[in-house]
Amino acid sequence: MNQSTEAQKVAKRKKLRLGDVLIEAGAITQDQLEAALAEQKRSGHKLGRALTDVGAISEKELYQFLAKKMEIDFLDLRSVELKPETVNLLAEVQARRLRALVLKSDKNGILVGMADPGDIFAYDELSRLLGGRVKLCLVNESELLRTIDIVYRRTEDIN
């Protein structure tokens, strides 16, 4: 996939209104959305987190639904074997700021796991920082943050 096609997909992803899309697909009801919006307002969390907090949808179902809708893969970070040289293609400070982690790099490009693949600014910044064809996949945000803590600490110990 070329760079401009991936950028167009990222732009398309941002246009998704999560609540509307989930209702349209029959994954949640209007009442569940309203309860989640109230929870979001109370907690300040993102809508996806609020939906799982009120029990409208499971976290796994939400991520699988989003990945399918965005036409990207959803990866469970616990099943990915990370290599220090790959992870270190992106400095820890950028990984935390962009909520992204380099998972794989080969002749086909660089696979980056992101908690919010619809973040156009982050995608552009990743493309600039990594200087190559970036392909995105969706990852669980809490798993991403936990993995960043582990892998950057581990790579510092190894070096």
URMO-V619593 format. One record per helix or strand of 2 or more residues. SS is the DSSP state (2 for helix, 1 for strand). FROM is the first residue (numbers start at 0). LEN is the number of residues. Records with the same first field share a line. If there is no record, write none. Layout:
SS->FROM-LEN + FROM-LEN
This chain:
2->2-12 + 17-7 + 29-14 + 46-7 + 58-12 + 76-3 + 83-4 + 91-7 + 119-11 + 140-18
1->99-7 + 108-6 + 133-5
